[in-house]
Amino acid sequence: MKFTEVITRDTTSNWKCVIWKDSVTILGTGKSVKVIAKINGYEFQATFLPTGGMHMLPLNAKVIKAINHDIGDTVEIDFTTI
């Protein structure tokens, strides 16, 4: 699956992340979902975390550096659930 969103900062955790607004409809759940994600060719394992009827995909410093993008940048996320 693929979607495009802007990297932002979660106001609760202060983590850099991508908020996916349509996630519950597409994933069929409001619970955590483990994935293998790819951004700009960089593949990593992560977990979509539920937040306010949506999901966020946390992006740690290693991912941010590897994808060469940061807050405010639009990225395409390609992922498969595991």
Beta strands, then each sheet from edge to edge (+ up, - down):
strand 1: 2-9
strand 2: 16-20
strand 3: 33-39
strand 4: 42-51
strand 5: 54-58
strand 6: 74-81
sheet 1: 1+ 2- 5+ 4- 3+ 6- 1+
end
